[in-house]
Amino acid sequence: MKLFISTALLIFLAELGDKTQLATMTLSAKEKSPLTIFVSALFGFALATLLAVAVGSLLNKIIPIEIIEKVAAIAFISIGILMLLGKI
């Protein structure tokens, strides 16, 4: 239960103000079908999460977690820098 709560809280906080949330908000304001937008966004996020869990589980069997964490941190920082420079 602790893992469930900590994961849900972490994902919730990480996604607040995210581009995906803003895009979903924009679609909801533009389209007059909030239930369809909600279900579609839920489905899309579930698929993305399923992919992340599957890839993470496979990588963990091949590559040590310390290397995965460092690569993820470098990728995250790189994307942030590229966004600041207007390249993305």
C-alpha positions as CSV (number, residue, x, y, z in Angstrom):
1,M,0.0,0.0,0.0
2,K,2.9,2.3,0.8
3,L,4.3,1.8,-2.7
4,F,0.9,2.5,-4.3
5,I,0.4,5.7,-2.4
6,S,4.0,7.0,-3.0
7,T,3.8,6.2,-6.7
8,A,0.4,7.8,-7.2
9,L,1.5,10.9,-5.3
10,L,4.7,11.2,-7.1
11,I,3.1,10.8,-10.5
12,F,0.3,13.3,-9.6
13,L,2.8,15.9,-8.5
14,A,5.1,15.4,-11.5
15,E,2.2,15.8,-13.9
16,L,0.7,19.0,-12.4
17,G,1.2,21.7,-15.0
18,D,2.8,19.3,-17.5
19,K,2.3,19.9,-21.2
20,T,0.0,16.9,-21.3
21,Q,-2.2,18.4,-18.7
22,L,-2.3,21.7,-20.4
23,A,-3.1,20.1,-23.8
24,T,-5.9,18.1,-22.1
25,M,-7.2,21.3,-20.5
26,T,-7.2,23.1,-23.9
27,L,-9.0,20.2,-25.6
28,S,-11.6,20.2,-22.9
29,A,-12.2,23.9,-23.3
30,K,-12.3,23.6,-27.1
31,E,-14.4,20.5,-27.4
32,K,-17.8,20.0,-25.8
33,S,-17.3,16.4,-24.7
34,P,-15.4,16.4,-21.4
35,L,-16.1,12.7,-20.7
36,T,-14.6,11.7,-24.1
37,I,-11.6,13.9,-23.4
38,F,-11.2,12.4,-19.9
39,V,-11.4,8.8,-21.0
40,S,-9.2,9.3,-24.0
41,A,-6.5,11.1,-21.9
42,L,-6.7,8.3,-19.3
43,F,-6.3,5.7,-22.0
44,G,-3.3,7.5,-23.6
45,F,-1.6,8.0,-20.2
46,A,-2.2,4.4,-19.3
47,L,-0.6,3.2,-22.5
48,A,2.4,5.5,-22.0
49,T,2.7,4.3,-18.4
50,L,2.4,0.6,-19.5
51,L,5.3,1.2,-22.0
52,A,7.4,2.9,-19.3
53,V,6.9,0.1,-16.8
54,A,7.6,-2.6,-19.4
55,V,10.8,-1.0,-20.7
56,G,11.9,-0.2,-17.1
57,S,11.3,-3.8,-16.0
58,L,13.3,-5.2,-19.0
59,L,16.1,-2.7,-18.7
60,N,16.5,-3.5,-15.0
61,K,17.3,-7.1,-15.9
62,I,20.0,-6.1,-18.3
63,I,21.5,-2.8,-17.0
64,P,22.2,-1.9,-13.3
65,I,19.7,0.6,-11.8
66,E,22.5,3.1,-11.1
67,I,23.3,3.4,-14.9
68,I,19.6,3.7,-15.8
69,E,19.2,6.5,-13.2
70,K,22.2,8.4,-14.6
71,V,21.1,8.0,-18.2
72,A,17.6,9.1,-17.3
73,A,18.9,12.2,-15.4
74,I,21.2,13.1,-18.3
75,A,18.3,12.8,-20.8
76,F,16.0,14.8,-18.6
77,I,18.5,17.6,-18.2
78,S,19.4,17.6,-21.9
79,I,15.7,17.9,-22.9
80,G,15.4,20.8,-20.4
81,I,18.3,22.6,-21.8
82,L,17.1,22.1,-25.4
83,M,13.7,23.4,-24.4
84,L,15.3,26.5,-22.8
85,L,17.2,27.1,-26.0
86,G,14.1,26.8,-28.1
87,K,15.3,23.7,-29.9
88,I,12.3,21.6,-28.9
